[in-house]
């Protein structure tokens, strides 16, 4: 029995030499967190033979290559900060653009900012994903009606090496899984079956994690992310004459008037609903007592006369 278990462990280690060797040269942070490591894996295992990147793309689940030569897998993202006349309307336009180009909206937010002299204006932010081949077109169309471009940045991350290693790792893990299944079919001892099943469970978990990482790279390379910060148009802000801002002052006065009217309205409601009934309940006994005292005094005066 011990010989059979030893034989099984040797077979597993041999099958995983290529898969674990390639990834040991890189930090484990390049792969998805929580990846399970096989027990007894040798850190100095030989690197798996390199493969053509075009072959790895054709073997993957969703990313197609137009040629069999080596291609680069680059994740491109963009960030924009610009001034627009109506951030709320611009958010709707950007969302419609993403849908038109075959992308989607990841997140969208509208919030109010208070500027000088208590001027309140909407500010927005949106994050969309569009096909990478339409990234430049999307940026140009987003910037077309902007009053001012405050900042723009486009970043690219080449993940070709990580992507190729993940595909190589996946093939080795699948080969190890197939071998373990064959060994399990021939195993008769229950301890051997349990040991093989545990290793098989770990390999399958690694396969799922590796596939998820591959799909993440493919999805990120296929769809570029665009984050846009929408600032209210400077023309909509208070008109400045020297240090005097008449429009801002007028708006502040209107806001102060509205606040005062709201305060008076709220006060009237409180007086009618709360204060008046309470005062009535308090004053009623006092009035009755005062009347009673006055009547007694009047009777005494009448009797004395």
Buried (B, 14 or more C-beta within 10 A) or exposed (E): EEEBBEEBBEBBBEBBBBBBBBBBEEEEEEBBEEBEEBEEBEEEBEBBEEBBBBBBBEEBEEBEBEEEEBBEBBBBBBBBBBBBBBBEBBBEBBBEBBEEBEBEBBEBEEEEEEBEBEBEBBBBBBBBBBBBEBBEEBBEBBEEEBBEEEEEEBEEEEBBBBBBBBBBBBBBBBBBBEBBEEBBEEBEEEEBBEBBEEBBEBBBBBBEBBBEBBBBBBEBBBBBBBBBBBBBBEEBBBEEEEEEBEBBEEBBEEBEEEEEEEEEEEEEEEEEEEEEEEEEEEEEEEEEEEEEEEEEEEEEEEEEE
